[in-house]
Amino acid sequence: MKTRPVSTASALALVTAAVLVAGCSSGGSGSSGADAAPGPVKLDFWGWAPGYEESVALFNKTHPGIQVSFGKTASGSKGGYTKMLTAAKAGNAPCLAQVGYETLPSFAAAGALTDVGTYTADAKGRFADWTWKQVTVDGHTYGLPVDTAPMALMYRKDLFAKYGIDKPPATWAEYAADAAKVHAADPTVYLGNFGNDPYTYAGLAWQAGAKWFGTGNDQWQVSLNSDANRKVASYWQDLLDKKLVKADPSNDASQFSDMANGKILSDVNAVWDAPIIAGSVKDGAGQWAVAPMPVWDAANPAYGNDGGSATAVLKGCAHAKEAAEFATWMSTDPDSVGNLIKVTGIYPAATSALAHPALSQPDPFYGGQVIYDVFKAETAHITTDWQWGPTMTQTSTDLGDGLGKAGTGGATLPNVLADLQSRTVAGLKQQGLAVAG
């Protein structure tokens, strides 16, 4: 199955039409606006991922007629999206921005994007179909896909062996059993971490076949508290209750310190986490490895996806054609893709990039393992019918807060989901969107 574009909510269609009108205007101020004097077209680009700046520099060397300036922001969930939306509202947004697939519908609903479908039609066939649908809202294309984010288990081989784990857990039942084994040997050591990243949690739900949003009959469907979602919540709540996983904030200094000190032995996370661990736990070089993420059913394995970004074109961009040209180049040019694989840790959305030599290189930090072989094998078993909603900025904030409280014992995950369901429905209705049920 394929992800459908978010195309049936009529209220969202109305705000999208407003974006089209805005996208035809003279656009934002500063370097995103039209240049008064002859010279190269200048584009601003905001994002947070490591490696993006290097790809921009590569582009500028070979495209004298278009020059891109990269501005580093906080990550989207930590303030970057707020900055982008504020700039779009004020009329001085950059032309380009790194926007996660999960947040792009929210940007569309806020009227913060420019349709570049006229300039990207020829590029569509160069990307996995489901990733193209991630940048399409109500039939309008707002940018280019960059990557997908299959999840895996990054783990310390030597410490697994020390605690009697002779192979990485292949199922979630084995994961729980291994966590109990480690806890029994040393209550200060944990098999893994339970963090507060809402999108990592989304990947766990995605893997389990849970859904969060859907559309039908010009209404949104919200199912954050479904049976499939409660299955995932109950599993992790049980591990938390038994203190079998450590509750460190996701991708935080405390988590990496615990990894470096041998107190956390593994991490279930996306492909982009592999270079982050390598850069944050350097003393463990050669001892780490990557295995498929544990599955619910070994006979019918399914895996999760945790992220994926678009290079989006924001409201008011006066050079939408050139912005689309850069975005296409960044995701498909071999030198750019090689850089993003090495530095950013992407798994490319462009189909031609899946044969890039960088995906076949042994990784010294992971003991010479060709780690992308794991992600490649998993990709065929990731469902592509997951759909994001138009309130993910707020939904992700609410979920992140709830995950943090669950980690410290201030809430339970099933209760977090029930609260999240009601808050999300209320948020949709506040935007004037029809909600089923």
N, C-alpha and C positions, 0 to 999 in steps of 0.2 A: 504493500500500500504506500501511497505517497501523501505527503502533507498537502492539504488544500490551502490555497491562499485564503487569508481571512477576508472573505468577500461577501458574506451574507448579512452582516450587521448594517442596516441601512443608515443608522446614525453615524457610524464611522465613515461611510461613503460620503456623507455630506461634508465632514471635516476634511476628508481627502480632497474633495473638489476645491475647497478653499486653499489647500496647499498648492494645487496646480496654478491657481491664479497668482499666488504669492511667488511661485517659482518663475513666473514670467516677468516679474518686476525687475527693476534695475539692481536690486539686491543689497546685501550687507555692505557695511562701511569697511574701511581699511583695505588690506590687500586682497580681500575677497571681492571687492567691487571693481568696476571697470577702471582701467588705467588711463590717466589723463594724457600721458606721453607715450609715443611708440616704444616698443620693447617687448620683452617676454610677458606672457600672461602669468600673473602671480596668484597662487592659491595657498591659503592657509589650511592646515590639517591638524586636528586635535586628536590625541589618543594617548594611551598609557602603556601599551605592550612593548616590552624590550624587542629590539630588532627593527621596529618600524622606521626609526630615524635612519638606519643604515640603508633600507630600501629606498627611502626618499632621496638620500644622497646619490644612490646609483641612478635613479631616474633623472635627477638634475644634470648629471654628467652627460647623459645621452639625449636629452630633450631641451636644447637651449631655448626653444620657443615657449616652453611651459616650465616655470620654476615653482617648486612646492616648498613651503616652510612648515616644518613639523613642530608643534607645540605640545610639550608633555603635560598631561593633566593627571589628576588623581584617577584611579580606576573608576569605571562607571558607577559601581555600587557604593563607592566611597566619595562621591561628590562630582565626578566627571560628568555624569549625565545632567545633574542639576545645573552645572556651569553651561553646558551646551544648550539646554532648554531655555535658560535665562537669556543667553546671547541671541538665540533665535527669536525670542519674544521681543527683545530690544532692537532687533534689526541689524545686529552687528556680528552675526555668527560666522565662523569660518565656512569655506565651501565644503570641506571634507571633515568627516569625523568617524572614529572607530565606534561602532554601535553594535552591541551583541544582538543576535537574532531574537533573543527573548524580549528585548526592549524596543526593537524597531516598530512593532505595532503601537506601542505607547507614544513614540515620537510622531507616528502618523496621526494618531488621534489628537495629539496636541498641535497639529498643524506646523510641525517643525522640519518637514522634509520637502525636497524638490524631486519631482518625477523626471528621471533621466531615461525613460524607456525608449525615446526616440534615438538615443545615442548608444544604447546597449543591446539592441535587438540582435545584432550579428554575434554578440558575445554569449548569448544564452546557451547555445549548444556546446559551449566549452566547459560547462559546469554540471556537476551532478544535479539531476532534476530537482531533488528535494531541497537542495541548498538554494537554487534559484527561487523557489517558492518562499524561502525564508526572507527574501528581500523584496517580495511582492505583496502588496496590500491593495485589495479592491482592484486588481488588474494593473496597478501602477508600480513601476520598478523604481526603487529609491536608492539603489547602490549596487555594489558587486559583492558576492560572497568571497570570503578569504579562506575560511577553514571550517573543519568539523572538529569534534572533540570526543572521540571514543575514550572510554575509561579503562583503567587497568589497575593492577596491584603492584605498587613499587615497594620492594621489601629488602631487608638486610639478610643476605644468605647466611652469613656466619652466625648471626644472632638467632635466626630461626633454628639452625642446627644446635646451637647451645641449649635451647629450650626444648629440644626433642621434636622439632617440626621438620620432617625430612623432605617435605615438598609443600609448595604454597597451596593454601586451601582452594579447592576448585569449586566448592559450593558454599552458600551462606551457612549451612549447617556445619560444615567443616570449619569455617571461619569462627563460629561461636565456640566450637570445641577446642580449637587452637588457642583462642583467647582465654578460655578457662584454664588450659594447661599452663600458659605463661603466668597467669594470675596465681595459680597454686604454687608455682616455683618461686615467684618473687612478686608480692603485691604492689611493688613500686614500679613494675615494668608492665607495659601494655602492648598487646599485639598491634593495635591501631588507634587512631584518633577519631573522635566525633566532633566535628567542627561546626561552625555557624554559617557556612557559605550556603545560601539558599539554592544556588544553581548546582552545586555538588549534590545537594539533597534532591534536586529535580532529576538529576541523572540517575539516582537510585530509584526514584519513582518511575521514570521512563523505562528503566530496565525491567521493572516488575509488571509492565503493561498497564500501569495507572495512567489516567488522563487528568489534566487540570482544566483545560478549556476545550470547547467545541462550539460549532455554530449550526443553526438550522432554523428554518422558518423565520428568518430575520430576527433571531434571538441568540443571545449568548447562553451557552451551557457551562456551568461551573461545577466541577466534581472533585474539588480538593479533598473532600472528606469521604471519598468512596471506599468501598471494601478493599480495593487494590491498594489505595493509599494508606489505609489503616493497617494493612498487612506489613508494609514497610515500616511505618511508625512503631508498631508493636514490637517488631524485631529489634530495632535499635533501642527502644525504651527498655526492653529486657536486658540488653547488654549494659546500658547505663545503670539500671537498678542493681545489677550484680557487680558494678564497677569493673567491668571487663574491658572497657575502652576509656581512653583519656579524653577529657573534654577540654582541649586547648582550642582557642580561636583558630579558624582556618588560615593557613599561610601566614601565621604570626611568628614573631621571634621566639615565643615560648614553645611553639610546636617544633620549630627547627632545632632549638636547643635540646629539647627532649629526644629528638632523633639523633643528634650528634652525640648525646650522652648515653645512648643505648636504652632510653626509657620508653621510646615509641619505636616499634620495629617495622612498621609498614604504613602505607597510605594508599587508600583507594581514591583515585582522582583521575583527572583527564590527562591526555597526552601532553598538554602544555605544562603540567606539573613536573615532568621529568627533568627539564633543564633548571627549573626553580630549585628542586631538591639538590641537583648537582652543584648549583651555585651557592647553596645555603648550608650544605652539610659536607664540606669539602674533604674532611678527614676520613670520610667513609668511602672514598673513591676506590673502585674495584670490588667493593663488597656488596654493592646494591645490584638488584636485578629487577626485571619487569615480567610479570605474569598476567594472564587474563584476569579480569575482575571476577570474583566468585559469582556463581549464578544460582538461581533458585532451582532449576531443574537441569541436571547434567545431561539428560537425554535430549533435551530441547533447549540448548543454550541461547540466551538472549542477553545483550549487553546494553549499557547506558551511554548516553552522550551528555557531556557536561560543558556546554558552551558553544562557541563558534561565533565569529564576528563578521560584520559587513563593513566595507568602506562606504559609508552613506554620504549622500549629498544633502546638505542642509538648506533650509529655507532661505531664499534670497540670493543664492549663488548666481552671480552674473556671468559665470563661465562654466555653465553646467556641462557643455560638450567636452571641454578640456578636463573638467573634474572626472567625468566618466572615463575619459581616455586614460588618465592616471590610475584610476581605480582598477580598470581592466588590466593594465600593465602590471600593477603591483601583485595581482593574484595569479598572473599567468607567465610573466617573464621568468625564464629559467634562473637568472642571477638573483632576482628578487625572491623567488620561491626558495632557492637554496639558502639564502640568508635567513628567511623566516623559519625554515625548518630547523636550521642550526641554532639560531639565537632565540627565537620566539617559541619554538617547539610546536609548530602547527602541524596538523594533518591536512593537506591541501583540499580545497573544495573544487579546484579546477581538475578535470579528469586527466588532462595531459600531464599535469604535475605529479600524478601518482606514480609515474615511471622515473621520477627525478632521482639521480644517483645518490643524493643526500639521504634518501630514505633507506638506502642499503648499506650505509656506513656503520661499522662497529663503533660502539660508544665506550670509551675507556672507563668512564665513571661507573658504567653498568657492566664491568668485567669483560668488555669487548663484545657484549651482546648486540645484535642488530635489533634494537628495541622496536623499531617501526614494523617489524614482522608481526608482532603481537597485535598492534592496532589494525594492521591491514586484515588479519584473519578475523578480528572481531567485527569489523565494519559490515560484513555481509550479514551479521546477526543483530544489527541494530534496526529496530523498526523506524520508519520514516513518516509515520502518520501523527507524530506529536505536534500539538498546536499551542502556541503561546497566545496570551490574551492581551488586551489593550491597557491593562492597569498593572503591568509587571513591575514598574518602578515602585509602586506602593506595595504590591503583593510581596515582592522580594524583600522589602524593608520589614514588613510585618513578619514574614517567615524567618528572616535572619534573627530578629529579636526573639522570636519564639524558640528557635533552635538554641540560642544562647542561654535562655532561661531553663530549657530542658537539660542542657549540659551541666548547669549548676544546681539542679534539683528544684528550681523555682516553678517548674511547670512539667507536665507530661506531654509527650509528643502527640498522643491521640487528642488531648485537649487543645494543643496548639493547632492541629488541623481543623478542628471544629470551629475555633475562633477565626482562623484564617478564611474559612469558607464564608462565614457571615460578613467579615470585613471586606472581602473581595466582591461579594455580591452588592454590598452597600456602595462600594466604590464605583462599580459599573453603573449602577442606577444614578449615582450622583453625576456621572458624565452624560446622563440622558440616554443610556443604552438599554435596550430591552433585554431582560434576563428570564430564561425559562424557569418554571417551577416557582 
